[in-house]
Amino acid sequence: MMAFDAYKILDEQEAGSLIDLIAPCMDDYLYIIDLKNDTLRISQSAVERFMLPDKFMNDATKHLRTLVYEKDRKLLENQKRKIYA
């Protein structure tokens, strides 16, 4: 999946609407993470599959940790540190 800054193109509500529009046509779980504000917008199919509280969440890092395999969590944290460095 190609990464891009959706919030530079779309506002938060439009980005959520885009996910809601595209996600039912795909087998993938779509998501947009705003690293600056630590927010997560994720497809309804992912909410249901992974038993998440909502399609939009603050404290994205905390919620992502529950979705990442335990052995991959250190890699996730290292990548996040590189982004903020």
Protein Blocks (a to p, Z undefined) as FASTA:
>chain_A
ZZddfklmpcfklmmmmmmmmmmmpcbdcddddfknopacddfklmmmnopabfbdghkl
mmmmmmpcfklmmmmmmmmmmmmZZ
